[in-house]
Amino acid sequence: MFTPELALALALAIPAIGGVFVALTGSSAFERMFGAQPNVREAFTLIAGLALVANVAYLFEIAHSNPTLTLAEMVPGLSLTFTLEPLGALFAAVASGLWVINSLYSIGYMRGNNEKKQTRFYVCFCIAITAAMGVALSGNLLTLFVFYEVLTLSTFPLVTHKGDANAKRGGRIYLTILLGTSIGLLLPAVIATQFLAGSTDFVAGGLLALNDVTPLISGVLLVMFAFGIGKAALMPIHAWLPNAMVAPTPVSAFLHAVAVVKAGVFSILKVGTYIFGPGLIALAPTSEPLAWIAGISIVVASIIAMTKDNLKARLAFSTVGQLAYVTLAVMLASPLAMLGGALQIVMHAWGKITLFMTAGAIYTATGKTNVSQMKGLGHQMPWLFIAYTLGALSIIGLPPLGGAWAKMFLIQGAWESGHGILIVALIASSLLNVAYLMPLSIQGFFQPPPVEPLKKKPPMLVILPPVMTAIGILLLFFMIGPLREFLEPVFAVTHPMEVSS
């Protein structure tokens, strides 16, 4: 019988089993019997992806019923437990849906650029998605921490995929910062939570609020979580992200939109909602300084992005700024701001994956990586440049594209919480986004086409996926009603006193 608990287990089992089958296609025994079969390998990836989407769709429908599955209990109060709730269901839906699209894109990109070690590449993707599902559905901090670390380790081979000196250097920075922050800050914060509350469970209204933890201690823990969750890339814990751009573009898209950074800001939002609670965050003395750090990160990262000619580097610093929106939303501790933060996870994922896939498609067709080299290419690749433009306008926050809603709720939340001055950072960010994102579209369409032809015709599988996600960005604008209705109950408790009443 298919039960919610079985669906929770399958959310992890499906990509893990898919990874096993993908690995088998690259084994020497398989190749001796059947020869190299890349189509079979990639079919297993896509089948696993579609099966995961179907399973997560079921979980999304029952997200408010909060089923729980405990895999193992090490000692009383410490267990690997999965609990379905709306925020986790939302992240699982984003990650699983974009994994399928990114897998289609990966086939076109990896073949189009004759990349090596493709079997290892797809296996690591499967493990990383398994870890992302574990983070999304975690029922306590211990479970979140375990799968957060698995996600770091499984994506390290993807970052270093090319194997050259730059890739190895980028991988060292990636691993050093992410493991350093999680072991040095996140793990002690998890242990302290267990000591203070006798549990690490995610609880509506906030575990620490329910256990009368003082605002001062909560403030210290808030800083530890904010910087310990290094995947959220809050400045100055952000250098790993631009350095990880040495990876192939499908990996960049995966890091920025599907799993890694989204796991970071999702963890920030989930900890803020279920460990602290909005009311306790509002009382913590460090929430306002952290809000200012997030606001500064938004602006500074956008300014740095303007200085980058390399398109992937420009997009990487853009992501640093866009991620800080979610940290800002949590520190504002306003229901509207936190709703905006949750929507930002969705809208930024769809927008940024469109931009990265476009960058990779341009590289596949032309070998060009710098914005200054891409003048007039919109005439030769119109569908790609239209997709890029829609993704950019969504990141900027213009209707009728999904990104407009996240910024609107964040601005309302900043005003509601008495932090109107921080609205300046959000408006400045949008203006700076125009300055560094739109030149590619403008010069792509309004400069004359280049004299030389494309190096090669881009494969359909590097064109179709960004077009699909661009259409998704447009559709998300009109889905705000159901999304808001789905998420609003999560942020209903706003003050510790309301929890105990």
Secondary structure as GFF3:
##gff-version 3
##sequence-region A 1 501
A	DSSP	alpha_helix	4	25	.	.	.	ID=ss1
A	DSSP	alpha_helix	28	34	.	.	.	ID=ss2
A	DSSP	alpha_helix	38	61	.	.	.	ID=ss3
A	DSSP	three_ten_helix	63	65	.	.	.	ID=ss4
A	DSSP	beta_strand	68	75	.	.	.	ID=ss5
A	DSSP	beta_strand	78	83	.	.	.	ID=ss6
A	DSSP	alpha_helix	86	112	.	.	.	ID=ss7
A	DSSP	alpha_helix	118	136	.	.	.	ID=ss8
A	DSSP	alpha_helix	141	159	.	.	.	ID=ss9
A	DSSP	alpha_helix	165	181	.	.	.	ID=ss10
A	DSSP	pi_helix	182	186	.	.	.	ID=ss11
A	DSSP	alpha_helix	187	197	.	.	.	ID=ss12
A	DSSP	alpha_helix	207	210	.	.	.	ID=ss13
A	DSSP	alpha_helix	215	228	.	.	.	ID=ss14
A	DSSP	three_ten_helix	230	232	.	.	.	ID=ss15
A	DSSP	alpha_helix	240	243	.	.	.	ID=ss16
A	DSSP	three_ten_helix	244	246	.	.	.	ID=ss17
A	DSSP	alpha_helix	249	253	.	.	.	ID=ss18
A	DSSP	pi_helix	254	258	.	.	.	ID=ss19
A	DSSP	alpha_helix	260	271	.	.	.	ID=ss20
A	DSSP	pi_helix	272	276	.	.	.	ID=ss21
A	DSSP	alpha_helix	278	283	.	.	.	ID=ss22
A	DSSP	alpha_helix	287	306	.	.	.	ID=ss23
A	DSSP	alpha_helix	311	332	.	.	.	ID=ss24
A	DSSP	alpha_helix	335	366	.	.	.	ID=ss25
A	DSSP	three_ten_helix	371	373	.	.	.	ID=ss26
A	DSSP	alpha_helix	377	380	.	.	.	ID=ss27
A	DSSP	alpha_helix	382	396	.	.	.	ID=ss28
A	DSSP	alpha_helix	403	416	.	.	.	ID=ss29
A	DSSP	three_ten_helix	420	422	.	.	.	ID=ss30
A	DSSP	alpha_helix	423	446	.	.	.	ID=ss31
A	DSSP	alpha_helix	460	477	.	.	.	ID=ss32
A	DSSP	alpha_helix	480	487	.	.	.	ID=ss33
A	DSSP	three_ten_helix	488	491	.	.	.	ID=ss34
A	DSSP	alpha_helix	496	500	.	.	.	ID=ss35
###
